[in-house]
């Protein structure tokens, strides 16, 4: 039995054999595509799991980092307040020291003058320009 085509006569058995080869080739390609799609699906699932793990780790680290930054900011605020208090104390001490500086200069001058007078008196006693009465 033969089947007619537009260009030639092909026997049924030959047509059936050619079709079975084509069907087998298509089945093979289809099996390959199913395997490839399955592999891609597995890889996408693995990637999704990795992305989920990364996201969870990122969120944990982000929360930890925000807490550390907040703690550091609080410490900076505390140190700035302490520095402001110390600056005020330094200003107060500077106001208290100003009169003491003046007194120290005055006493230094007077001490120098008294020292010069004593040296002059001792010199006068040694050179017998002055006598000490008994």
PASEBA-1860 file (N, C-alpha, C; in nm, 3 decimals):
! residues 134
1> XXXXXXXX> 0.085/-0.116/0.000/0.000/0.000/0.000/0.090/0.123/0.000 ~ 0.062/0.220/-0.082/0.142/0.340/-0.093/0.054/0.463/-0.073 ~ 0.119/0.568/-0.022/0.048/0.695/-0.002/0.108/0.793/-0.100 ~ 0.022/0.873/-0.160/0.071/0.968/-0.258/0.097/1.103/-0.193 ~ 0.208/1.162/-0.233/0.238/1.298/-0.192/0.249/1.381/-0.318 ~ 0.272/1.506/-0.307/0.274/1.594/-0.422/0.393/1.565/-0.511 ~ 0.503/1.519/-0.457/0.622/1.501/-0.539/0.649/1.357/-0.575 ~ 0.614/1.261/-0.488/0.645/1.122/-0.519/0.556/1.026/-0.444
9> XXXXXXXX> 0.564/0.908/-0.476/0.490/0.804/-0.407/0.579/0.744/-0.301 ~ 0.530/0.746/-0.174/0.607/0.689/-0.064/0.529/0.574/-0.008 ~ 0.593/0.458/0.007/0.519/0.347/0.064/0.478/0.376/0.206 ~ 0.369/0.317/0.252/0.317/0.338/0.387/0.419/0.296/0.490 ~ 0.482/0.190/0.469/0.581/0.143/0.567/0.696/0.241/0.575 ~ 0.735/0.298/0.464/0.844/0.394/0.466/0.798/0.521/0.535 ~ 0.678/0.562/0.509/0.626/0.682/0.574/0.612/0.658/0.722 ~ 0.562/0.544/0.760/0.549/0.511/0.902/0.684/0.506/0.970
17> XXXXXXXX> 0.785/0.454/0.902/0.920/0.447/0.959/0.981/0.585/0.976 ~ 0.959/0.671/0.876/1.012/0.807/0.883/0.944/0.885/0.994 ~ 0.814/0.862/1.004/0.740/0.931/1.110/0.783/0.882/1.247 ~ 0.806/0.754/1.261/0.848/0.703/1.391/0.985/0.758/1.429 ~ 1.072/0.777/1.329/1.203/0.837/1.357/1.184/0.983/1.398 ~ 1.095/1.054/1.329/1.068/1.193/1.364/1.005/1.204/1.502 ~ 0.911/1.113/1.531/0.847/1.113/1.662/0.951/1.082/1.770 ~ 1.038/0.987/1.744/1.142/0.953/1.841/1.235/1.071/1.863
25> XXXXXXXX> 1.271/1.143/1.756/1.358/1.261/1.768/1.288/1.370/1.848 ~ 1.159/1.388/1.818/1.082/1.489/1.893/1.070/1.447/2.039 ~ 1.045/1.318/2.064/1.038/1.269/2.203/1.171/1.291/2.275 ~ 1.280/1.266/2.203/1.412/1.285/2.264/1.434/1.433/2.297 ~ 1.402/1.519/2.203/1.417/1.664/2.227/1.324/1.710/2.338 ~ 1.205/1.657/2.341/1.109/1.692/2.444/1.158/1.646/2.581 ~ 1.213/1.525/2.588/1.268/1.474/2.715/1.384/1.562/2.760 ~ 1.468/1.604/2.664/1.580/1.693/2.697/1.528/1.826/2.751
33> XXXXXXXX> 1.426/1.882/2.685/1.367/2.008/2.731/1.304/1.994/2.869 ~ 1.236/1.882/2.894/1.176/1.859/3.025/1.285/1.853/3.131 ~ 1.394/1.781/3.099/1.506/1.772/3.194/1.569/1.909/3.216 ~ 1.587/1.987/3.110/1.646/2.120/3.121/1.556/2.212/3.202 ~ 1.426/2.207/3.176/1.331/2.290/3.252/1.333/2.249/3.399 ~ 1.341/2.120/3.424/1.346/2.071/3.562/1.472/2.122/3.631 ~ 1.584/2.118/3.560/1.711/2.168/3.617/1.703/2.317/3.643 ~ 1.648/2.392/3.549/1.632/2.538/3.567/1.540/2.565/3.686
41> XXXXXXXX> 1.434/2.488/3.696/1.341/2.506/3.808/1.411/2.480/3.941 ~ 1.494/2.376/3.944/1.570/2.345/4.066/1.667/2.458/4.100 ~ 1.735/2.510/3.998/1.830/2.619/4.020/1.759/2.746/4.064 ~ 1.644/2.774/4.007/1.566/2.892/4.048/1.520/2.875/4.193 ~ 1.477/2.754/4.229/1.438/2.729/4.368/1.554/2.748/4.462 ~ 1.672/2.698/4.423/1.792/2.715/4.505/1.828/2.863/4.516 ~ 1.819/2.934/4.404/1.848/3.077/4.404/1.750/3.152/4.494 ~ 1.623/3.116/4.487/1.522/3.180/4.571/1.553/3.156/4.718
49> XXXXXXXX> 1.595/3.035/4.752/1.632/3.003/4.890/1.753/3.085/4.934 ~ 1.853/3.096/4.844/1.971/3.177/4.876/1.934/3.324/4.895 ~ 1.847/3.376/4.809/1.804/3.516/4.820/1.728/3.536/4.951 ~ 1.643/3.441/4.988/1.568/3.450/5.113/1.664/3.452/5.233 ~ 1.763/3.361/5.230/1.862/3.357/5.339/1.940/3.487/5.347 ~ 1.982/3.537/5.229/2.055/3.663/5.226/1.971/3.776/5.283 ~ 1.846/3.781/5.243/1.755/3.888/5.291/1.740/3.882/5.442 ~ 1.720/3.760/5.495/1.705/3.746/5.640/1.832/3.787/5.713
57> XXXXXXXX> 1.949/3.745/5.662/2.077/3.784/5.724/2.098/3.934/5.713 ~ 2.063/3.991/5.597/2.077/4.135/5.578/1.990/4.210/5.679 ~ 1.867/4.166/5.696/1.776/4.233/5.789/1.827/4.223/5.932 ~ 1.879/4.105/5.970/1.935/4.089/6.105/2.053/4.184/6.125 ~ 2.143/4.186/6.027/2.260/4.272/6.038/2.221/4.420/6.035 ~ 2.121/4.453/5.955/2.075/4.591/5.949/2.020/4.636/6.084 ~ 1.941/4.552/6.146/1.885/4.585/6.278/1.999/4.601/6.379 ~ 2.096/4.509/6.376/2.211/4.517/6.468/2.290/4.645/6.443
65> XXXXXXXX> 2.311/4.677/6.317/2.387/4.797/6.283/2.313/4.924/6.327 ~ 2.182/4.927/6.308/2.103/5.042/6.351/2.113/5.058/6.503 ~ 2.108/4.947/6.576/2.121/4.954/6.722/2.259/5.006/6.761 ~ 2.363/4.961/6.693/2.498/5.008/6.724/2.513/5.156/6.692 ~ 2.457/5.198/6.581/2.465/5.340/6.545/2.389/5.424/6.647 ~ 2.274/5.376/6.691/2.197/5.449/6.792/2.274/5.459/6.922 ~ 2.336/5.349/6.963/2.416/5.350/7.086/2.535/5.445/7.072 ~ 2.599/5.443/6.957/2.712/5.533/6.934/2.666/5.679/6.936
73> XXXXXXXX> 2.550/5.706/6.877/2.499/5.843/6.876/2.466/5.890/7.018 ~ 2.407/5.800/7.098/2.380/5.835/7.238/2.509/5.866/7.312 ~ 2.613/5.785/7.288/2.743/5.807/7.354/2.803/5.940/7.309 ~ 2.791/5.970/7.181/2.842/6.098/7.130/2.767/6.214/7.196 ~ 2.635/6.202/7.208/2.556/6.307/7.274/2.600/6.324/7.418 ~ 2.623/6.211/7.489/2.669/6.219/7.628/2.804/6.289/7.636 ~ 2.896/6.255/7.547/3.029/6.318/7.548/3.021/6.466/7.512 ~ 2.933/6.501/7.419/2.917/6.643/7.386/2.863/6.721/7.506
81> XXXXXXXX> 2.767/6.663/7.577/2.713/6.729/7.697/2.821/6.743/7.803 ~ 2.902/6.638/7.821/3.010/6.644/7.919/3.112/6.752/7.879 ~ 3.141/6.763/7.749/3.235/6.865/7.704/3.179/7.005/7.727 ~ 3.049/7.023/7.705/2.989/7.154/7.730/2.997/7.190/7.878 ~ 2.971/7.090/7.965/2.983/7.116/8.110/3.127/7.151/8.146 ~ 3.223/7.079/8.089/3.363/7.108/8.118/3.404/7.245/8.064 ~ 3.353/7.283/7.948/3.382/7.417/7.895/3.329/7.525/7.989 ~ 3.208/7.503/8.041/3.153/7.602/8.136/3.238/7.609/8.263
89> XXXXXXXX> 3.283/7.493/8.311/3.368/7.491/8.432/3.501/7.561/8.405 ~ 3.556/7.539/8.286/3.682/7.606/8.250/3.663/7.757/8.247 ~ 3.551/7.802/8.191/3.523/7.945/8.187/3.509/8.001/8.329 ~ 3.441/7.926/8.416/3.427/7.969/8.556/3.562/7.976/8.624 ~ 3.645/7.875/8.603/3.778/7.875/8.664/3.864/7.988/8.609 ~ 3.849/8.017/8.482/3.924/8.128/8.423/3.887/8.260/8.490 ~ 3.756/8.279/8.515/3.713/8.401/8.585/3.768/8.407/8.728 ~ 3.777/8.291/8.794/3.829/8.288/8.931/3.980/8.307/8.935
97> XXXXXXXX> 4.049/8.266/8.831/4.195/8.273/8.830/4.245/8.414/8.797 ~ 4.168/8.493/8.723/4.213/8.627/8.682/4.258/8.712/8.802 ~ 4.180/8.720/8.910/4.227/8.799/9.025/4.353/8.739/9.088 ~ 4.363/8.607/9.086/4.481/8.542/9.143/4.607/8.574/9.062 ~ 4.591/8.586/8.932/4.705/8.623/8.847/4.753/8.763/8.883 ~ 4.660/8.854/8.901/4.697/8.990/8.940/4.768/8.991/9.075 ~ 4.713/8.916/9.172/4.776/8.909/9.305/4.914/8.847/9.296 ~ 4.930/8.745/9.215/5.061/8.680/9.202/5.162/8.777/9.143
105> XXXXXXXX> 5.123/8.857/9.045/5.215/8.957/8.987/5.252/9.064/9.090 ~ 5.152/9.108/9.165/5.177/9.210/9.268/5.270/9.156/9.376 ~ 5.242/9.034/9.421/5.330/8.974/9.524/5.469/8.947/9.470 ~ 5.479/8.911/9.343/5.611/8.891/9.281/5.690/9.021/9.278 ~ 5.621/9.128/9.241/5.689/9.258/9.239/5.732/9.299/9.380 ~ 5.639/9.286/9.477/5.672/9.324/9.614/5.784/9.235/9.671 ~ 5.777/9.104/9.640/5.883/9.013/9.686/6.017/9.050/9.627 ~ 6.019/9.089/9.500/6.144/9.132/9.436/6.197/9.259/9.500
113> XXXXXXXX> 6.106/9.352/9.529/6.148/9.478/9.591/6.204/9.452/9.730 ~ 6.136/9.368/9.807/6.184/9.336/9.943/6.317/9.263/9.933 ~ 6.332/9.175/9.835/6.458/9.103/9.815/6.572/9.198/9.784 ~ 6.547/9.293/9.696/6.650/9.391/9.662/6.686/9.473/9.786 ~ 6.588/9.513/9.866/6.616/9.589/9.989/6.698/9.506/10.087 ~ 6.666/9.379/10.101/6.743/9.292/10.193/6.886/9.274/10.143 ~ 6.903/9.255/10.014/7.038/9.241/9.960/7.116/9.371/9.983 ~ 7.049/9.482/9.960/7.114/9.612/9.984/7.150/9.630/10.131
121> XXXXXXXX> 7.061/9.589/10.222/7.087/9.600/10.365/7.204/9.511/10.407 ~ 7.205/9.389/10.354/7.316/9.297/10.387/7.446/9.353/10.331 ~ 7.440/9.406/10.211/7.561/9.466/10.153/7.609/9.585/10.236 ~ 7.515/9.664/10.281/7.552/9.781/10.364/7.612/9.734/10.496 ~ 7.561/9.627/10.554/7.616/9.575/10.680/7.756/9.521/10.655 ~ 7.777/9.449/10.545/7.908/9.391/10.516/8.012/9.498/10.485 ~ 7.972/9.604/10.425/8.066/9.711/10.390/8.074/9.816/10.501 ~ 8.013/9.791/10.612/8.012/9.877/10.732/7.956/10.017/10.706
129> XXXXXX> 7.864/10.022/10.616/7.797/10.149/10.591/7.682/10.165/10.690 ~ 7.638/10.055/10.748/7.530/10.056/10.844/7.575/9.975/10.963 ~ 7.544/10.022/11.081/7.576/9.947/11.202/7.448/9.900/11.268 ~ 7.459/9.783/11.324/7.345/9.728/11.393/7.367/9.757/11.542 ~ 7.269/9.817/11.601/7.281/9.854/11.741/7.248/9.732/11.828 ~ 7.325/9.718/11.935/7.298/9.605/12.023/7.176/9.620/12.108
END
